[in-house]
Amino acid sequence: MKLALASEMRELDRQAIKDYGIPGAVLMENAGRGLVSEMEKAWGPVKGGKYVVFCGKGNNGGDGLVIARHLHNMGASVAVRIFSDEMKGDALVNLKAARKMALDVKPLGKGLKAETASVRHADAVVDAIFGTGLTQEVGQPYRAVIDMINASARRVVSVDIPSGVDSDRGCIMGCAVRADMTATFGLPKRGLYLYPGAQMAGDIRVVDISIPVEAIDKAPVKAHLLTPDSMRGLLPPRRPDTHKGTYGHLFILAGSAGKTGAAVMAAQAALRSGAGLVTVGVPEGLNCIFEEKLTEAMTLPLPETPEKTLSFKGLGKILEGLTGKTALALGPGISTNPDTAKLVAALLPKVKIPILIDADGLNILSIDDEPLKKVKAPVVLTPHPGEMGRLLGVLAREVQADRPAAALDLASQYGMPVVLKGARTLIAAPSGEFYINPTGNPGMATAGTGDVLTGIIGSFMAQGLPVMDAARLGVYLHGLAGDMASAEIGQAGLIAGDIIEHIPNGLTSL
């Protein structure tokens, strides 16, 4: 599903009005009527209910006035409070109509005592203060009204996007309405699915306002939301006349003293995700641990450093071990030991099969990225915000301030897909396209879940999926399995192994 920037949505509105001859007033009417319909679907009939509608002076406020008219016509009691009489265009038309209908339309007074009382006795509040055009911090009197709405404990529905949320980046512009439901128009907006804005949106409903589907299909929108329908079919069904070699052989280069679990979880996740064969290359002194922990996966003992990390001396054996393999996952728990870093630098340019680089593999490359520039095989990078920051030379908080920009920057810089992990993991392509993943939950904020993701994506790469498809499907399935685990055992006690156990259920559901 496409996710629009504010500028992209404005262009679609313009095309509908200018190119297709659909008046702006019709779009506004459809928006307001559609939102009321979604209210009834979610909360039951509006007849007999009490509602307070807060309207800004722009088109978002015009939508609010349409909503107020429809609520009134359907038998509800409606109070409309406007921030300004200085409305223009279609918003002004609807303000005049509301007044001619004798709706309770009043400008906000200097104090909010009366409005606070109205809100306290309302069944729901309609937030039509700001739309997608907000570009600066929320000031007074808007902040006071938003704080009042949030403190009211009433149901809140936001018009297009919660007021105060940046439509493009999902950041909070000083303060924002916390909605129970957001009815967004035409196309959903990026900021509804990016944190912290996502936690303000509540239940997101997309309302068709009659923008022609041809215009939407042609729109050069770069952002997309992963959905079950878009994931189904990426992984081919299993034919009856196949064998383990049909489903690929993943080579995982991982592990060091104290970090054997990372390699084990990656291997188990890869097998649960359908890889026919998995071999784990590990420091030879730790091989007995892996032999005991791994039943279905094979191990390849490799020369080690005195610190029991992978040694540069193992380069030849690794290259020999890659023969017949269909993908390489490199990095979980390998450490940043200088000799291990030397091995990674020498290995990457020689690999001819698709590569996933994660964890310490990325930390090594953040110190010297020249080996990455020499890679000839398809590569996907899977950093968390800290690793992303090190690769870009910025702080993690700067990455988090605009996650799409950071992911797209790295993807463009190296010409490789990038998976930026975290709440609402992003998958960015060098072309500028990127995808937001809606699956996953806070229970997955626990050690080892990144290693599980490495195994899942690596498995799909080994099975022959293009790296971008493997990344998208892997991220979606990872979150889906986490959601299934959470539904069964809750979030607080969820561990990475629980996600692994639910991978088959996630695959079955797709």
C-alpha atoms as one frame of an Amber mdcrd trajectory, in Angstrom:
protein
   0.000   0.000   0.000   1.338   3.425  -0.960   2.082   5.953   1.786   2.025
   9.578   0.698   4.088  12.605   1.556   2.075  15.764   2.157   3.350  17.139
  -1.168   2.357  13.958  -3.004  -1.136  14.100  -1.551  -1.501  17.749  -2.533
  -0.546  16.827  -6.084  -3.164  14.068  -6.160  -5.778  16.536  -4.906  -4.703
  18.978  -7.618  -4.978  16.340 -10.326  -8.429  15.297  -9.136  -9.623  18.909
  -9.251  -7.822  20.253 -12.329  -7.263  17.199 -14.517 -10.371  15.153 -13.720
 -12.783  17.995 -12.958 -13.778  16.832  -9.493 -14.496  19.964  -7.422 -12.535
  20.407  -4.198 -15.840  20.794  -2.371 -16.768  17.262  -3.466 -13.487  15.883
  -2.115 -14.086  17.692   1.181 -17.667  16.444   1.376 -16.558  12.868   0.737
 -13.860  13.184   3.396 -16.263  14.384   6.069 -18.996  11.933   5.221 -16.476
   9.075   5.052 -15.080   9.881   8.477 -18.535   9.839  10.074 -19.164   6.473
   8.438 -15.956   5.124   9.978 -17.017   6.464  13.377 -20.254   4.499  13.158
 -18.442   1.346  12.041 -16.071   1.582  14.989 -18.265   3.011  17.754 -21.876
   2.463  16.742 -24.655   4.888  15.746 -23.987   8.580  16.296 -27.676   9.420
  16.737 -28.325  10.858  20.167 -24.649  11.300  20.911 -22.778  14.451  21.914
 -19.752  15.584  19.921 -17.308  18.484  20.033 -15.506  19.375  16.796 -12.366
  21.548  16.941 -11.652  23.189  13.585  -8.513  24.936  12.402  -8.712  27.574
   9.695  -7.432  25.432   6.807  -8.945  22.598   4.796  -8.662  20.273   7.797
 -11.047  22.612   9.581 -13.300  22.559   6.510 -13.411  18.764   6.784 -14.383
  19.199  10.421 -17.302  21.433   9.480 -18.557  18.826   6.989 -18.320  16.235
   9.752 -20.306  18.489  12.071 -23.067  18.901   9.460 -23.388  15.158   8.948
 -23.393  14.438  12.687 -26.137  17.050  13.100 -28.213  15.601  10.241 -27.902
  12.130  11.758 -29.412  13.241  15.034 -26.345  14.030  17.120 -25.751  17.081
  19.309 -22.736  18.941  17.930 -20.650  21.831  19.245 -18.157  23.317  16.770
 -15.280  25.428  18.050 -13.175  27.304  15.514  -9.799  28.949  15.989 -10.459
  31.620  13.372 -13.191  33.037  11.135 -10.539  33.649   8.473 -11.286  30.543
   6.444 -10.964  30.475   2.674 -12.260  28.506  -0.289 -14.135  25.286   0.412
 -13.569  25.608   4.166 -15.312  29.000   4.168 -18.200  27.570   2.122 -18.716
  24.911   4.788 -18.420  27.421   7.627 -21.231  29.488   6.081 -23.332  26.364
   5.531 -22.910  25.263   9.141 -24.021  28.666  10.383 -27.030  28.736   8.074
 -28.027  25.376   9.552 -27.885  27.017  12.972 -25.202  24.660  14.239 -23.527
  25.628  17.501 -20.466  27.216  15.870 -18.412  29.531  18.072 -14.895  30.907
  18.076 -12.740  29.734  20.960 -12.753  32.156  23.867  -9.692  33.322  25.740
 -10.290  30.748  28.430 -11.158  27.099  27.909 -13.492  26.499  30.838 -16.619
  26.215  28.697 -14.894  24.003  26.128 -13.444  21.809  28.867 -16.913  21.239
  30.259 -18.325  20.468  26.792 -15.560  17.986  26.092 -15.990  16.316  29.465
 -19.643  15.580  28.662 -19.076  14.567  25.033 -19.187  11.047  23.665 -16.299
  11.868  21.339 -14.100  14.710  20.140 -13.277  15.403  16.494  -9.758  16.763
  15.961  -9.805  18.876  12.782  -7.189  21.398  13.899  -4.161  20.772  11.687
  -3.817  18.646   8.593  -0.749  17.549   6.656   0.533  21.079   6.132   1.928
  21.595   9.640   5.582  22.701   9.365   6.346  24.363  12.704   6.061  23.725
  16.420   2.554  23.900  17.816   2.008  27.176  19.670  -0.826  28.716  21.631
  -3.796  28.573  21.685  -3.534  25.283  19.814  -1.296  23.654  22.416  -3.777
  24.396  25.208  -6.632  22.832  23.233  -4.583  19.755  22.333  -3.568  19.302
  25.974  -7.231  19.637  26.973  -8.312  17.016  24.435  -5.625  14.588  25.611
  -6.577  15.106  29.257 -10.286  14.595  28.631 -10.335  10.782  28.522 -12.937
  11.069  25.733 -12.837   9.149  22.486 -10.972  11.141  19.854 -11.054  10.833
  16.065  -8.468  12.776  14.088  -9.080  14.119  10.610  -6.409  12.846   8.165
  -3.617  12.898  10.783  -3.510  13.677  14.515  -2.907  17.402  14.904   0.702
  18.033  15.858   2.148  14.980  14.076   4.493  15.710  11.183   2.826  14.060
   8.205   6.076  13.039   6.521   8.420  12.098   9.369   6.065  11.025  12.140
   7.721  13.331  14.664   5.770  15.346  17.241   5.800  19.090  16.615   5.877
  20.101  20.265   2.638  18.341  21.197   0.049  16.242  19.397  -3.448  14.875
  19.763  -3.592  11.276  20.959  -6.351   9.791  18.820  -8.303   6.581  19.247
  -8.925   6.564  15.510  -7.559   8.468  12.520  -9.510   8.618   9.277  -6.968
   9.453   6.587  -8.026  10.516   3.100  -7.048   9.198  -0.327  -3.753   7.621
   0.656  -2.474   7.048   4.182   0.333   9.373   5.250   3.855   8.266   6.168
   3.728   9.877   9.586   0.864   7.620  10.649   3.197   4.616  10.534   6.443
   6.122  11.842   7.080   6.500  15.558   6.377   8.496  17.622   3.501   9.644
  15.390   2.263   6.077  15.024   1.448   5.869  18.732  -0.791   8.946  18.413
  -2.848   7.652  15.459  -4.871   4.856  17.053  -6.901   2.747  14.645  -6.131
   3.953  11.113  -8.971   3.969   8.579  -8.386   4.942   4.927 -11.309   6.863
   3.410 -11.931   6.968  -0.339 -12.688  10.592  -1.259 -13.057   9.908  -5.007
  -9.522  10.608  -6.156  -9.373   8.581  -9.400  -7.619   5.252  -8.994  -5.731
   5.941 -12.234  -4.108   8.961 -10.621  -3.182   6.984  -7.514  -1.727   4.111
  -9.567   0.411   6.512 -11.608   1.572   8.591  -8.642   5.359   8.255  -8.190
   5.027   7.545  -4.470   8.197   6.046  -2.995   6.959   4.843   0.406   4.929
   1.683   0.926   3.392  -0.225   3.816   4.027  -3.976   3.899   0.739  -5.874
   3.936  -0.165  -9.581   3.987  -1.366  -9.370   0.393   1.907  -7.837  -0.774
   3.879 -10.598   0.993   1.862 -13.557  -0.256   3.419 -15.199  -3.256   6.971
 -13.945  -2.664   7.980 -17.380  -1.447   7.132 -20.036  -4.049   5.067 -23.023
  -2.874   6.920 -26.286  -2.311   6.573 -28.815  -5.086   6.250 -32.504  -4.173
   9.250 -33.586  -6.300  11.921 -31.650  -4.386  14.739 -32.306  -1.908  16.721
 -30.309   0.645  19.043 -28.942  -2.024  16.080 -27.334  -3.759  15.668 -24.879
  -0.897  19.153 -23.514  -0.728  22.181 -23.788   1.526  22.888 -20.836   3.817
  26.393 -20.314   5.177  26.423 -18.334   8.432  29.699 -16.841   9.614  29.107
 -15.959  13.240  29.983 -16.373  16.888  32.860 -15.768  19.290  33.580 -16.443
  22.962  30.554 -15.298  24.951  28.445 -14.820  21.814  27.680 -18.333  20.662
  23.956 -17.745  21.047  23.880 -15.269  18.156  25.056 -17.895  15.687  22.755
 -20.574  17.088  19.647 -18.412  16.863  20.467 -17.283  13.325  20.883 -20.910
  12.246  17.684 -22.107  13.907  15.694 -19.205  12.446  17.063 -19.959   8.977
  15.952 -23.573   9.171  12.523 -22.626  10.522  12.178 -20.239   7.569  12.583
 -23.035   5.061  16.262 -23.229   4.150  17.117 -26.746   3.057  20.609 -26.700
   4.545  22.486 -24.443   6.967  26.186 -24.501   7.785  27.640 -22.327  10.543
  31.292 -21.298  10.347  32.579 -20.880  13.915  35.853 -20.508  15.850  37.217
 -24.047  16.181  37.650 -23.859  19.955  33.928 -23.259  20.319  32.795 -25.925
  17.884  31.871 -28.420  20.616  29.378 -25.879  21.978  27.743 -25.496  18.580
  27.739 -29.246  17.981  25.750 -29.625  21.189  23.338 -26.732  20.587  22.642
 -27.309  16.893  20.974 -30.529  15.799  19.756 -29.798  12.276  22.484 -27.361
  11.200  26.048 -28.319  10.288  29.159 -26.594  11.611  32.489 -25.726  10.038
  35.286 -25.276  12.616  37.592 -22.422  11.574  40.967 -21.103  12.748  40.622
 -18.773  15.702  42.441 -15.944  17.446  43.685 -16.273  21.065  40.467 -14.503
  22.046  38.441 -17.266  20.351  37.197 -15.139  17.470  37.433 -15.934  13.769
  40.977 -15.565  12.477  42.285 -14.247   9.167  44.019 -17.621   8.795  40.628
 -19.143   8.055  40.075 -17.171   4.833  40.957 -20.035   2.501  38.866 -22.545
   4.410  35.886 -20.178   4.385  36.141 -19.629   0.629  36.339 -23.376   0.158
  33.338 -23.785   2.483  31.307 -21.353   0.392  31.401 -23.756  -2.542  27.875
 -24.961  -3.223  26.307 -22.461  -0.827  23.584 -20.126  -2.094  23.861 -17.231
   0.382  26.121 -15.918   3.146  25.020 -14.283   6.416  27.914 -12.584   8.155
  28.295 -10.767  11.427  26.257 -11.958  14.442  28.566 -12.141  17.425  31.853
 -12.237  15.489  33.380  -9.347  17.521  35.476  -6.474  16.166  38.799  -8.159
  16.922  41.426  -6.678  14.537  42.286 -10.087  13.083  38.585 -10.840  12.550
  38.181  -7.442  10.903  41.083  -8.287   8.592  39.299 -11.516   7.661  36.045
  -9.695   6.854  37.871  -7.135   4.721  39.605  -9.832   2.699  36.550 -12.061
   2.387  33.832  -9.704   1.162  35.293  -8.836  -2.260  35.789 -12.544  -3.004
  32.235 -13.701  -2.280  30.069 -14.391  -5.338  26.778 -15.339  -3.665  24.248
 -12.952  -2.035  25.441 -11.585   1.311  23.662 -10.332   4.414  25.831  -8.240
   6.739  24.695  -7.641  10.314  25.886  -6.749  13.813  29.676  -6.867  14.255
  30.094  -7.212  10.503  28.603  -3.728  10.219  30.646  -2.421  13.147  33.816
  -3.584  11.410  32.787  -1.835   8.192  31.957   1.375  10.051  35.666   1.653
  10.840  36.756   0.969   7.254  34.116   0.680   4.536  36.478   0.115   1.606
  35.773  -3.659   1.529  32.063  -2.924   1.180  32.696  -0.768  -1.852  34.531
  -3.676  -3.504  31.763  -6.258  -3.093  30.472  -7.598  -6.414  27.665  -9.819
  -5.082  24.185  -8.610  -4.071  24.236  -7.358  -0.470  21.663  -6.383   2.167
  22.715  -4.455   5.280  20.678  -4.887   8.487  21.748  -2.270  11.080  20.001
  -1.174  14.239  20.039   2.610  14.872  23.396   2.513  16.674  25.079   0.578
  13.877  23.409   2.819  11.311  24.757   5.859  13.115  28.283   4.470  13.075
  28.051   3.735   9.354  26.789   7.261   8.608  29.028   8.999  11.132  26.114
  10.402  13.167  24.521   9.709  16.532  21.778   7.116  16.899  19.340   9.828
  17.975  19.957  11.623  14.675  19.077   8.411  12.840  15.902   8.076  14.882
  14.912  11.693  14.195  14.347  10.835  10.509  14.600   7.096   9.993  13.535
   7.076   6.312  16.154   9.672   5.417  18.895   7.738   7.221  17.985   4.400
   5.620  17.713   5.911   2.148  21.004   7.763   2.611  22.876   4.541   3.406
  21.146   2.582   0.643  22.064   5.273  -1.880  25.611   5.604  -0.594  26.447
   1.929  -1.108  23.888   0.949  -3.737  22.487  -1.787  -1.490  19.172  -2.467
   0.255  19.193  -1.436   3.903  17.043  -2.829   6.713  16.901  -0.279   9.545
  15.703  -2.280  12.522  13.530  -0.988  15.342   9.883  -0.177  15.973   8.460
  -0.070  12.437  11.511  -1.523  10.714  12.281   0.115   7.368  13.562  -1.510
   4.189  15.171   1.025   1.864  16.233   0.423  -1.736  18.958   2.345  -3.609
  16.233   3.490  -6.043  14.632   5.594  -3.306  11.736   3.213  -2.707  11.226
   2.192   0.907   8.872   0.052   2.920   7.521   0.348   6.448   6.780  -2.844
   8.334   3.683  -2.764  10.586   4.256  -6.125  12.300   6.088  -6.586  15.587
   5.590  -5.495  19.202   7.529  -4.211  22.242   8.054  -7.760  23.487  10.600
  -8.154  20.705  12.870  -5.574  22.353  15.003  -8.341  23.784  18.409  -9.897
  23.140  18.753 -12.066  20.065  15.819 -10.884  17.986  18.178  -9.254  15.491
  20.013 -12.566  15.086  16.689 -14.249  14.384  16.006 -11.682  11.658  19.423
 -12.397  10.139  18.559 -16.072   9.906  15.139 -15.436   8.369  16.344 -13.029
   5.674  19.425 -15.151   5.013  17.205 -18.191   4.568  15.063 -16.462   1.948
  18.183 -15.272   0.130  19.507 -18.831   0.140  16.176 -20.032  -1.290  16.687
 -17.762  -4.281  14.660 -14.641  -3.510  16.177 -11.361  -4.744  17.736  -9.553
  -1.784  15.056  -6.834  -1.692  12.239  -9.391  -1.664  14.069 -11.479   0.928
  14.461  -8.420   3.132  10.806  -7.378   2.837   9.402 -10.850   3.441  11.923
 -11.551   6.210  11.129  -8.381   8.114   7.369  -8.906   7.811   7.556 -12.571
   8.891   9.890 -11.737  11.794   7.383  -9.254  13.204   4.443 -11.538  12.472
   6.041 -14.435  14.359   6.730 -12.034  17.226   3.085 -10.970  17.252   1.964
 -14.592  17.313   4.319 -15.321  20.201   3.074 -12.260  22.062  -0.551 -13.299
  21.595   0.253 -16.659  23.172   2.572 -15.760  26.059   2.456 -11.963  26.414
   5.172  -9.399  25.799   7.119  -9.083  29.049   8.489 -12.618  29.047   8.946
 -13.014  25.306  12.426 -14.131  24.191  14.036 -14.567  20.797  13.527 -18.332
  20.888   9.770 -17.803  21.083   9.899 -15.927  17.791  11.785 -18.804  16.178
   9.146 -21.284  17.344   6.374 -19.225  15.723   8.065 -18.722  12.348   6.292
 -21.777  10.808   2.907 -20.433  11.922   3.722 -17.100  10.348   4.727 -18.773
   7.101   1.528 -20.822   7.082  -0.596 -17.692   7.536   1.048 -16.182   4.434
